[in-house]
Amino acid sequence: MLHIRESDEPDVNYRLMEDLKQLLLGHQGDDTVGLEIASNGHLITLEWAPVRVNICPPLQEALEEVIGPSGSISIADEPANGSAHRNGVT
């Protein structure tokens, strides 16, 4: 899961989302991606169903660098029943 805090600057938010999108699309694979955005006291949770990535240390490091102090990432393994995300950024 990508956890992001929305800033007060729309241009900064737009650039962050564009940078994340380009980074994720550059690491296509089978792992699912979720996104949580904290905005004005609300938490918006999205599943980026069309975006599937290959979670690997270089991608994780790049995500942490792009997100920086604006948020964090967490990576979860899929349980045996398959109901969650397989090694995905969830």
C-alpha positions as a printed NumPy array, in Angstrom:
array([[  0.   ,   0.   ,   0.   ],
       [  1.268,   3.428,  -0.856],
       [  0.351,   5.833,   1.949],
       [  0.403,   9.501,   0.955],
       [ -0.504,  12.728,   2.733],
       [ -1.944,  15.304,   0.367],
       [ -0.155,  18.649,   0.511],
       [ -1.718,  22.093,   0.251],
       [ -0.048,  22.55 ,  -3.125],
       [ -1.943,  20.962,  -6.052],
       [  1.125,  21.077,  -8.319],
       [  3.167,  19.102,  -5.786],
       [  0.385,  16.511,  -5.464],
       [  0.089,  16.182,  -9.229],
       [  3.842,  15.722,  -9.689],
       [  3.983,  13.117,  -6.935],
       [  1.17 ,  11.084,  -8.511],
       [  2.748,  11.361, -11.974],
       [  6.145,  10.286, -10.625],
       [  4.572,   7.324,  -8.816],
       [  2.601,   6.3  , -11.893],
       [  5.67 ,   6.391, -14.143],
       [  7.759,   4.473, -11.604],
       [  5.127,   1.76 , -11.163],
       [  4.54 ,   1.407, -14.907],
       [  8.283,   0.929, -15.336],
       [  8.211,  -2.148, -13.074],
       [  5.285,  -4.125, -14.493],
       [  4.588,  -7.544, -13.03 ],
       [  1.915,  -9.534, -11.16 ],
       [  1.777,  -7.755,  -7.782],
       [ -1.187,  -5.497,  -7.031],
       [ -0.986,  -1.888,  -5.877],
       [ -3.18 ,  -0.035,  -3.397],
       [ -3.14 ,   3.641,  -2.526],
       [ -4.243,   5.509,   0.592],
       [ -4.408,   9.278,   0.455],
       [ -4.884,  11.317,   3.634],
       [ -6.717,  14.49 ,   2.62 ],
       [ -8.473,  17.09 ,   4.766],
       [ -8.994,  14.69 ,   7.669],
       [-10.282,  11.888,   5.406],
       [ -8.601,   8.692,   4.273],
       [ -9.248,   7.722,   0.657],
       [ -8.353,   4.129,  -0.247],
       [ -7.956,   3.054,  -3.863],
       [ -7.01 ,  -0.183,  -5.542],
       [ -5.034,   0.462,  -8.709],
       [ -6.369,  -2.682, -10.405],
       [ -4.897,  -1.948, -13.844],
       [ -1.47 ,  -1.329, -12.324],
       [  0.461,  -4.488, -11.478],
       [  4.115,  -4.359, -10.543],
       [  7.093,  -6.557,  -9.832],
       [  7.93 ,  -5.796,  -6.2  ],
       [ 11.702,  -5.848,  -5.87 ],
       [ 14.245,  -3.992,  -3.713],
       [ 15.057,  -1.412,  -6.433],
       [ 11.35 ,  -0.55 ,  -6.833],
       [ 10.845,  -0.342,  -3.08 ],
       [ 13.84 ,   1.973,  -2.725],
       [ 12.668,   4.153,  -5.615],
       [  9.142,   4.387,  -4.152],
       [ 10.542,   5.424,  -0.779],
       [ 12.665,   8.082,  -2.486],
       [  9.768,   9.47 ,  -4.562],
       [  7.292,   9.473,  -1.666],
       [  9.849,  10.86 ,   0.794],
       [  8.315,  12.632,   3.806],
       [  4.913,  12.735,   2.053],
       [  4.096,   9.168,   3.109],
       [  5.256,   5.594,   3.313],
       [  4.867,   2.182,   1.713],
       [  3.973,  -1.207,   3.132],
       [  4.349,  -4.551,   1.411],
       [  2.14 ,  -7.517,   2.31 ],
       [  2.256, -11.172,   1.379],
       [ -0.822, -13.   ,   0.126],
       [ -2.349, -15.476,   2.594],
       [ -2.921, -19.088,   1.527],
       [ -6.574, -18.444,   0.575],
       [ -5.511, -15.836,  -1.989],
       [ -7.802, -13.116,  -0.636],
       [ -5.124, -10.455,  -0.274],
       [ -2.349,  -9.104,  -2.434],
       [  0.478, -11.41 ,  -3.416],
       [  3.703,  -9.78 ,  -2.347],
       [  2.026,  -6.599,  -3.492],
       [  2.371,  -2.998,  -2.528],
       [ -0.792,  -3.112,  -0.483]])
